[in-house]
């Protein structure tokens, strides 16, 4: 089947099986075109809570589908490709992190949502790139904190808040590969452009940015921006949404490394129309987590949501 035929079959199966398709910002455009909702990982997992569909198909990477399952334990959650993992989740094995945690017994553990269910189960609080600074600031100044798994995001939080969190040595392979010189080169080519960057980037890249924020924050910033050129330091898949919301703007993505490699997450691109079609047709692979992990991983997420409500970050 060609692209249009696959998309038609996916839409037919979706109706037939009462399924909802959740698509992350970083996916291939043709999958976004058949998704019911497009967003970041936590927003999509929360969206799944408000749906009444029998099946949740999470087009993204493994930890995202796990988060949807944690928030919807009684629902069936499918992931088109179980091999679609995440460099952040992979760089923080649960056994190693448990030993690291034991070395700092008096520390609160804050984990970025981009981690496995097992790491969430070892955490006291989960955060997103959008609420991390506010959540950390809300804790007592004397609180000792471990932050995992992203050292770049953790370093950014430390600089903004003045905290000295102990950081796990992990990073996103896409954001960590971006370099400040690449940003400066694009600035020379487009001197009037705004530079927006995700806090998963290295400190040297963030120092070059006019605006630093989560994916959602960047999108909100661009809606109010008068400038017509934008240099983007995050995964290139976000351009689909940026262009859709800002058809009058030109976007230039910061490449990975000095060789000019395309800033794309290979894991995210493992999601394909063919894979999505087979997933809906066969109703697998399905995310399965044991009841203990589900219960323990839900607690720090629920704490994050409650604190976010108290801080006025969500309703």
C-alpha positions as a printed Julia matrix, in Angstrom:
315×3 Matrix{Float64}:
   0.0    0.0    0.0
   1.15   3.54  -0.65
   1.03   6.37   1.9
  -2.59   7.4    1.24
  -3.85   3.81   1.3
  -2.06   3.12   4.57
  -3.5    6.25   6.13
  -7.0    5.29   4.98
  -6.62   1.8    6.47
  -5.28   3.22   9.74
  -8.28   5.55  10.01
 -10.64   2.63   9.25
  -9.05   0.39  11.88
  -9.07   3.24  14.38
 -12.84   3.62  14.0
 -13.46  -0.14  13.93
 -11.49  -0.81  17.11
 -12.46   2.38  18.97
  -8.81   3.38  19.25
  -7.2    6.75  19.8
  -3.83   7.59  18.23
  -1.51   9.85  20.2
   1.37  11.35  18.21
   4.47  13.03  19.61
   5.79  16.26  18.09
   8.97  14.52  16.88
   7.27  11.89  14.69
   7.31  11.62  10.94
   4.77  14.02   9.45
   2.69  11.25   7.83
   1.97   9.76  11.27
   0.99  13.13  12.7
  -1.52  13.38   9.85
  -3.46  10.35  11.19
  -3.01  11.16  14.9
  -5.99  12.3   16.95
  -3.8   14.38  19.23
  -0.28  15.77  18.83
   1.78  16.94  21.78
   4.6   16.19  24.2
   4.76  12.95  26.16
   3.05  14.0   29.4
   0.34  16.07  27.72
  -0.53  13.07  25.55
  -0.58  10.69  28.51
  -2.94  13.09  30.31
  -5.05  13.4   27.15
  -5.42   9.62  27.19
  -6.99   9.9   30.66
  -9.77  12.03  29.21
 -10.53   9.68  26.3
 -13.09   6.89  26.41
 -11.51   4.72  23.71
 -10.86   1.03  24.26
  -7.32   1.17  22.88
  -4.6    3.84  23.23
  -1.95   3.74  20.51
   1.02   5.84  21.56
   3.2    6.77  18.61
   6.43   7.8   20.27
   9.11   6.04  22.28
   8.85   3.35  24.94
   8.91   5.48  28.1
   6.06   7.62  26.73
   3.79   4.63  26.26
   4.78   3.45  29.75
   3.75   6.81  31.19
   0.38   6.54  29.44
  -0.05   3.07  30.94
   0.91   4.31  34.42
  -1.75   7.04  34.19
  -4.27   4.63  32.62
  -3.58   1.26  34.28
  -6.88  -0.32  33.25
  -6.57   0.63  29.58
  -4.8   -1.18  26.76
  -1.78   0.83  25.58
  -0.04  -0.14  22.34
   3.31   1.02  20.95
   3.99   0.44  17.23
   7.64  -0.52  17.82
   8.95  -1.77  21.18
  12.49  -1.06  19.96
  11.69   2.66  19.82
  13.47   3.54  23.02
  15.17   6.76  24.2
  18.81   7.62  24.83
  17.87   9.32  28.11
  15.97   6.29  29.36
  18.69   3.91  28.15
  21.51   5.82  29.87
  19.93   5.36  33.31
  19.61   1.64  34.14
  17.46   1.03  37.22
  20.01  -1.12  39.08
  22.79   1.43  38.61
  20.54   4.3   39.59
  19.37   2.46  42.72
  23.04   2.19  43.8
  23.59   5.87  42.99
  20.52   6.78  45.04
  21.76   4.7   47.98
  24.95   6.8   48.04
  22.81   9.89  48.76
  20.25   8.57  51.29
  19.16  12.02  52.51
  18.34  13.35  49.02
  14.99  13.87  47.33
  14.96  12.19  43.92
  13.51  14.25  41.07
  13.38  12.5   37.72
  12.63  14.0   34.34
   9.6   12.34  32.76
  11.94  11.07  30.0
  12.88   7.96  31.98
  11.74   4.38  32.37
   8.91   3.2   34.61
  11.52   1.61  36.89
  13.28   4.96  37.39
   9.96   6.65  38.05
   9.29   4.0   40.7
  12.59   4.96  42.4
  11.73   8.68  42.37
  10.01  11.02  44.8
   8.89  13.52  42.18
   8.62  13.59  38.39
   9.03  16.78  36.38
   8.8   17.94  32.79
  11.0   20.44  30.98
   8.09  22.86  31.3
   7.58  22.68  35.07
  10.99  21.57  36.4
  12.21  25.03  37.45
   8.98  25.86  39.28
   8.84  22.5   41.06
  12.45  22.73  42.23
  11.93  26.3   43.43
   8.89  25.18  45.43
  11.0   22.8   47.52
  12.77  24.1   50.66
  16.1   25.75  49.86
  17.89  23.38  52.2
  16.51  20.31  50.42
  19.18  18.01  49.0
  18.2   16.82  45.54
  19.25  14.17  43.04
  18.19  14.99  39.49
  18.05  12.33  36.79
  18.59  11.39  34.05
  19.42  14.54  32.02
  22.52  16.41  33.21
  21.91  19.24  30.72
  18.38  19.94  31.96
  19.57  19.5   35.54
  22.45  21.92  34.95
  20.07  24.47  33.48
  17.8   24.17  36.53
  20.79  24.59  38.86
  21.88  27.77  37.04
  18.39  29.28  37.03
  17.49  28.4   40.63
  20.89  28.59  42.29
  20.48  25.04  43.58
  23.26  22.44  43.67
  21.39  19.31  42.71
  23.42  16.14  42.29
  23.12  15.2   38.61
  23.0   11.78  36.99
  25.36  11.71  34.01
  22.85  11.3   31.17
  21.8   13.25  28.1
  19.61  13.23  24.99
  21.72  12.11  22.03
  20.08  14.72  19.76
  20.2   17.8   21.98
  23.61  16.99  23.45
  25.1   16.77  19.95
  24.25  20.39  19.11
  27.09  22.9   19.32
  27.29  26.62  20.03
  29.37  27.24  16.9
  26.52  25.85  14.79
  24.16  28.36  16.4
  26.62  31.19  15.8
  27.03  30.16  12.14
  23.26  30.23  11.62
  23.14  33.64  13.34
  25.71  34.98  10.91
  23.62  33.68   8.01
  20.36  34.98   9.53
  21.28  37.97  11.74
  17.67  38.97  12.39
  16.57  35.51  13.55
  15.34  34.57  17.02
  17.14  31.61  18.6
  14.95  29.25  20.63
  16.42  26.25  22.46
  15.25  23.3   24.52
  16.87  23.01  27.98
  18.09  19.5   27.12
  20.8   21.26  25.08
  24.3   21.87  26.4
  24.94  25.03  28.44
  27.05  26.49  25.61
  24.06  26.24  23.24
  21.6   27.67  25.77
  23.94  30.63  26.29
  23.45  31.54  22.62
  19.64  31.4   22.8
  17.19  34.29  23.01
  14.59  31.97  24.52
  14.98  28.7   26.44
  11.94  26.55  27.12
  10.07  23.31  26.7
   8.49  22.36  23.4
   5.17  23.84  24.51
   6.87  26.98  25.78
   8.68  27.46  22.48
   5.43  27.1   20.55
   3.74  29.67  22.79
   6.69  32.04  22.44
   6.6   31.84  18.64
   2.9   32.71  18.52
   3.74  36.09  20.04
   6.99  36.64  18.15
   7.15  39.39  15.54
  10.4   38.18  13.98
  10.02  36.2   10.76
  13.12  33.99  11.06
  13.73  31.46  13.82
  16.74  29.27  14.61
  15.56  26.16  16.43
  17.74  24.1   18.79
  15.67  20.97  19.3
  14.55  17.89  17.38
  13.53  18.74  13.82
  10.14  17.05  14.09
   8.8   20.11  15.9
   8.93  22.05  12.62
   5.63  20.43  11.54
   3.79  22.19  14.35
   5.84  25.38  14.2
   5.13  25.8   10.5
   1.47  24.92  10.91
   1.03  27.6   13.58
   3.37  30.16  11.97
   3.1   29.87   8.17
   4.67  33.32   7.77
   7.95  32.35   9.47
  11.11  30.64   8.23
  12.79  28.04  10.45
  16.38  26.81  10.57
  17.26  23.8   12.74
  20.6   23.62  14.53
  22.37  20.48  13.22
  23.84  17.68  15.31
  27.6   17.98  15.74
  29.96  19.93  13.56
  29.28  17.81  10.48
  25.82  19.27   9.88
  23.94  16.08  10.67
  20.15  16.36  10.71
  18.75  16.9   14.2
  16.44  13.9   14.23
  15.8   11.24  16.86
  16.38   7.89  15.19
  14.33   6.14  17.86
  11.32   8.37  17.25
  11.6    7.82  13.5
  11.26   4.06  14.04
   7.55   4.8   14.16
   6.31   4.25  10.6
   2.92   4.11   8.89
   3.51   0.41   8.18
   4.29  -0.21  11.83
   1.26   1.76  13.0
  -0.99  -0.14  10.59
   0.29  -3.52  11.82
  -0.04  -2.41  15.45
  -3.71  -1.49  15.0
  -4.45  -4.56  12.9
  -2.87  -7.04  15.33
  -3.43  -5.01  18.53
   0.2   -5.45  19.59
   2.82  -4.83  20.88
   1.08  -3.98  24.15
   2.73  -2.24  27.1
   2.72  -4.46  30.19
   3.88  -3.36  33.64
   3.53  -5.29  36.88
   1.14  -3.91  39.48
   3.88  -2.95  41.94
   5.8   -0.9   39.37
   2.57   0.72  38.19
   1.64   1.75  41.73
   5.12   2.99  42.71
   5.67   4.88  39.44
   2.27   6.57  39.7
   3.06   8.22  43.06
   5.75  10.7   41.9
   3.69  11.54  38.81
   0.61  12.2   40.94
   2.75  14.32  43.28
   3.97  16.36  40.28
   0.41  16.91  39.07
  -0.78  17.94  42.53
   2.13  20.34  43.05
   1.57  21.76  39.56
  -2.06  22.44  40.4
  -1.08  24.12  43.67
   1.43  26.29  41.8
  -1.16  27.23  39.18
   0.76  25.53  36.37
  -2.22  23.35  35.41
  -5.9   23.42  36.25
